[in-house]
């Protein structure tokens, strides 16, 4: 069934030729265009329910996909006062000169991101249209800190992310409950596609996902992620928190082009929640696992504070930061080279299925 907004059904529409060929036809006969997505040659449209079947048979329409819900991939939050944890590894460059784009619930101006210099280079809000950085859920801020936090508020290197010198481009596409729609994620991807050269965005982190479904043959998030990779941007995606069953990897982590990250705990075991492969196409996933249990990072409520969260949402930015460091040290590296290098450095976990750990632990 379609997801309904009143009597309107949201779809992602793929024309047979160019967007321009069907743009006016949609406006005059079918409904409202929410976003134009030239990077994947698609339109996000709101179609009156009574006209859905008619537009599906239009000779100018190649395919249509439902604008389905996307959700963050973290477990419940815990407040933190004291904790024992290991500092994240960083490379010599610390990611300096490279930007990481985080599509999530937004980002709060935490001291670890704005002191001693403000590293939030850009903020775009596809939910509420606000101009200044904010995070009404907290997930995006926590994710950003794992990749980019510099430990300024605590004075502790233990609070540093894996790329504490990198810049942040934050795109809010999930709401205050950590939910959104594929169209908002794709709009954020389009913005990155249009602006990645200006901000030197080398890595995109996606700690979000759509549950895999055999019924959805068209996967909009996978198409979008693939186009970013083709443009030369490394895409890192969380594997999902639907384990321990097989074939539970969420999209866009199902894409063979992205780096899909599952979780491990401090005993180097893959927790039950971490999603497992293979993908619907039969590919081994995740590609690697990284720390994802009781991970300390930035609080959106206390701009000098920290909280602990678990989930593959926490594992993905750990790897995204390492990817940014590699890009800083190898400016001309293609995403395939970045992925290959990181996978080679992973350590296999004994007696663990490849579809639970991929190449192993980073």
Buried (B, 14 or more C-beta within 10 A) or exposed (E): EBEEEEEBBBBBBBBEEEBEEBBEBBEEEBBEBBBBBEBBBBBBBBBBEEBBEEBEEBEBBBBBBBBBEBBBBBBEBEEBEEEEBEEBEBBEBBBBBBBBBBBBBBBBBBBBBBBEEEBBBBBBBBBEEEEEBBBBBBBBBBBBBBBBBBBBBBEEEEBBBBBBBBBBBBBBBBBBEBBBBBBBBBBBBBBBBEBBEEBBBBBBBBBBBBBBEEEBEBBBBBBBBBBBBEBBBBBBBBBBBBBBEEBBBBBBBBBBBBBBBBBBBEEBBBBEBBBBBBBBEEBBBBBBBBBBBBBBBBBBEBBEBBBBBBBBBBBBBBBBBBBBBBBBBBEEBEBEBBBEBBBEBBEEBEEBBBBBBBBBBB
